Every structure is written in C-alpha cells, then in structure tokens.
C-alpha cells in the first residue's frame, strides 16, 4: 500500500484532473490498494469548486476505505456561510474566494450548493492517522504555539487543525514523536518564490500555491518515498 497526499486544490479542477491522470498513468495508482488523502481547501479562488467537490465526493463513494478527504479552513468558511449566514461569515467567505465558488455552482445550475454537498463538507474529519504519519490541513502546533487556553489539552481544536499559521514552519509544527511524520497543506511559500512542498525532519508542508497563483502547480506526494508529482498549469 502506498499513500499519496494532495494539498490545497482551491477550485482548480483542471489541475486535479491533470494530476490524477499522472497518478494513474505514471505512478500506477490503484485505489483498491493505495490510499489517497486530500488535505482540505478544496474550494474557493479557482473557477470550479463545484467540480472539485463533485469529483472527490464521488471518488470517495467508490473507494470509501482508501479515499480520505479532510476539512480545511476554506471548507469551514463555506459551511459557516451557508449554515449561520452572519455578516461576518459572509464577509470572510467572500473575501477568501467564496464568490468564485458561488459562481461555479451557478454555472452548474445550482442557486446554492446542494444538500448532499453541504452535508458531505460538514462531516469531513479534521485529521487522519496512518502508521508513521499524521495528516491535517494546518500543521498540528507544538504546545508553545497553542492558545494558552488550549495548552495541555489531549487533542487539538478544530481551529488549530484548520487555521494554524506561523512564518517559522519548522518551529510551529509539532514533533509527534516515534518517527511519525506530519503532513499538512494550508501554508504555501509563494512570497519566498517557492512553488513546491517543503520537507523538514518531522513535517512536510505540501501546499505549492495552487489556486493562489495562476503559475502554481497542484502536487501529490507519495508519503513513503516523498516523491513529488507535479501538475503544472
């Protein structure tokens, strides 16, 4: 069994299709044996969030044991917008690419996301563990970087697993111990001129900026070998 992790897609169905073709053809991906883990932020910014959700949801329905999708902060913003609908939710959602998501559903013939999409998004898990690996959208923070009210808690809060950010990538990410490697998306390095994953001894940051720059690729990383598969625009 191999495990492939895919970070932030942000509505770029074109790059997801290209990446999946490379995984099937070049990497011989076999979802009866291999696992595929999507690390959240599937929606917003790009032109086809509807198509991305429909693709991943259907793939998971076909292979429920081997296709895992996690929630990111953009999925949470989307759910809050459609469930609570406060002015603050509306502003945060639209400012972070929600208007593009709304348009993608309208182009698909929906005034709003259908209930099966919203229900699927609302129940996405925040983390996933495999022997030797810990997956979440944002890096699970060390105790020193946790909110004072959260320190010492046995588990991470939803905000920690979807929103944690710090310029010190290596420092903020928890060392899970026992040789466990953490995998996350959420944080790209476009401002530093990088459009690729960053590898540390205890953590891998996969987000290459897909959906945040028209030049940025979508990537997948095979967790055992740390081999990177690129789908460039």
C-alpha positions in Angstrom: 0.0 0.0 0.0 1.2 3.5 -0.9 -0.2 6.7 0.5 -0.5 9.8 -1.7 -1.3 13.1 -0.1 -2.8 16.1 -2.1 -2.9 19.5 -0.5 -5.0 22.7 -1.4 -6.8 22.5 -4.7 -8.8 25.7 -4.4 -11.3 25.0 -7.2 -8.7 24.1 -9.8 -10.5 21.1 -11.3 -8.3 21.3 -14.4 -5.1 20.7 -12.4 -6.8 18.0 -10.3 -7.7 16.1 -13.5 -4.2 16.5 -14.8 -2.7 15.3 -11.5 -5.0 12.3 -11.3 -4.1 11.3 -14.8 -0.4 11.4 -13.9 -1.0 9.4 -10.8 -2.9 6.7 -12.7 -0.6 6.6 -15.7 2.9 7.4 -14.3 2.5 6.2 -10.7 0.2 3.3 -11.4 -2.2 4.4 -8.7 -4.5 1.6 -7.7 -7.2 2.7 -5.2 -8.1 -0.9 -4.4 -4.7 -1.0 -2.6 -3.3 2.5 -2.4 -4.7 5.4 -0.4 -5.4 9.0 -1.5 -5.6 11.7 1.2 -6.9 15.2 0.3 -5.7 17.7 2.9 -8.5 20.2 2.7 -9.1 23.6 1.0 -10.7 22.0 -2.0 -12.9 25.1 -2.6 -12.6 28.9 -3.2 -10.5 31.1 -5.5 -10.4 28.8 -8.6 -13.1 28.6 -11.2 -14.7 25.2 -10.4 -15.1 24.4 -6.8 -18.3 22.6 -7.6 -16.4 20.2 -10.0 -13.7 19.6 -7.4 -16.2 18.7 -4.7 -18.2 16.5 -7.1 -15.1 14.7 -8.2 -13.7 14.0 -4.8 -17.1 13.1 -3.2 -17.8 10.6 -6.0 -14.3 9.1 -5.8 -14.7 8.6 -2.1 -18.1 7.0 -2.6 -16.4 4.5 -4.9 -13.5 3.8 -2.6 -14.6 4.8 0.9 -11.8 3.0 2.7 -9.0 4.3 0.5 -10.0 7.9 -0.3 -9.9 10.3 2.6 -10.9 14.0 2.5 -10.1 16.3 5.3 -11.6 19.7 6.1 -9.6 22.9 5.7 -10.4 26.4 6.8 -12.0 27.2 3.5 -14.5 24.3 3.9 -15.3 25.6 7.3 -15.8 29.1 6.0 -18.1 27.7 3.4 -20.2 25.7 5.9 -20.4 28.7 8.3 -21.6 30.9 5.5 -24.4 28.6 4.4 -25.4 27.4 7.9 -25.1 30.5 10.1 -25.0 33.2 7.4 -24.0 36.2 9.6 -22.5 39.3 8.1 -19.1 38.2 9.4 -19.4 34.8 7.8 -20.4 36.4 4.5 -17.5 38.9 4.5 -14.9 36.3 5.4 -16.2 33.8 2.9 -16.4 36.3 0.0 -13.0 37.9 0.8 -11.4 34.4 0.6 -12.7 33.4 -2.8 -16.3 32.4 -1.9 -17.7 34.4 -4.8 -15.8 32.2 -7.3 -17.3 29.2 -5.5 -20.8 30.6 -5.7 -20.3 31.2 -9.4 -19.1 27.7 -10.1 -22.3 26.3 -8.6 -24.4 28.7 -10.6 -22.6 27.6 -13.7 -23.5 24.0 -12.8 -27.2 25.0 -12.5 -27.5 25.5 -8.7 -28.5 28.6 -6.8 -26.6 27.2 -3.8 -24.6 24.1 -3.1 -27.0 21.0 -3.0 -27.7 19.5 0.4 -25.6 16.4 -0.3 -22.5 18.6 -0.9 -23.1 20.7 2.2 -23.7 17.6 4.3 -20.5 15.9 3.0 -18.5 19.0 3.7 -20.0 19.5 7.2 -18.9 16.0 8.3 -15.4 16.0 6.9 -12.8 14.9 9.5 -10.1 17.2 10.7 -7.3 14.7 10.9 -6.3 11.3 9.7 -3.6 8.9 11.0 -1.8 6.0 9.4 1.2 4.1 10.9 4.1 6.6 10.8 2.0 9.5 9.5 -0.3 12.3 10.8 -2.4 14.3 8.4 -4.3 17.5 8.9 -5.0 20.7 6.9 -2.9 23.0 9.0 0.2 21.9 10.9 -0.7 20.5 14.4 1.0 23.1 16.7 3.6 22.5 19.4 2.4 23.3 22.9 4.4 26.6 22.8 2.3 27.8 19.9 -1.1 26.8 21.2 -3.5 29.3 22.7 -3.0 29.5 26.4 -6.5 28.1 27.0 -5.7 25.0 24.8 -2.3 24.1 26.2 -2.3 20.6 27.8 -5.4 19.5 26.0 -5.2 15.9 24.9 -6.4 16.7 21.4 -6.2 19.6 19.0 -9.1 22.0 18.5 -10.8 22.4 15.1 -9.2 25.9 14.7 -5.8 24.5 15.4 -6.1 21.8 12.7 -7.5 24.2 10.1 -6.0 27.7 10.8 -2.6 27.3 12.5 -0.1 29.5 10.8 3.4 30.8 11.6 6.3 32.0 9.5 8.5 29.6 11.3 7.2 26.5 9.6 9.6 24.0 11.2 9.2 25.6 14.7 5.4 25.7 14.8 4.8 22.1 13.7 4.6 19.5 16.5 7.0 16.7 16.7 4.6 13.8 17.1 7.5 11.5 18.2 8.1 7.8 17.5 9.3 8.7 14.0 5.9 10.0 12.9 5.9 12.5 10.0 3.2 15.1 9.9 1.7 16.1 6.5 -0.2 19.3 6.0 -1.3 21.9 3.4 -2.6 25.3 4.2 0.7 27.3 4.0 2.4 28.0 0.7 5.7 29.8 0.2 4.8 31.9 -2.9 6.2 35.0 -1.2 9.5 33.3 -1.0 9.4 32.3 -4.6 8.7 28.6 -4.0 6.0 26.6 -5.7 6.8 23.2 -4.2 6.5 21.3 -1.0 8.9 21.9 1.9 10.4 19.0 3.7 11.5 19.0 7.3 12.7 16.2 9.5 9.3 15.8 11.3 6.9 17.6 8.9 6.1 18.1 5.3 4.3 21.2 4.0 2.7 20.3 0.7 0.9 23.4 -0.4 2.6 24.7 -3.5 0.2 27.7 -4.0 -2.4 26.0 -6.3 -5.3 28.5 -6.8 -3.3 31.3 -5.2 -1.2 32.0 -8.3 -2.0 31.2 -12.0 1.5 29.8 -12.3 1.4 27.5 -9.3 1.1 23.7 -9.7 -1.0 21.2 -7.8 1.1 18.4 -6.3 0.8 15.0 -4.7 3.5 13.4 -2.5 3.9 9.7 -2.0 4.4 9.6 1.7 6.7 6.6 1.9 9.3 7.9 -0.6 8.5 11.6 -0.5 8.4 11.5 -4.3 6.6 14.6 -5.6 4.2 14.5 -8.6 3.6 17.9 -10.2 0.6 19.0 -12.3 1.6 22.4 -13.8 -0.9 24.9 -15.4 
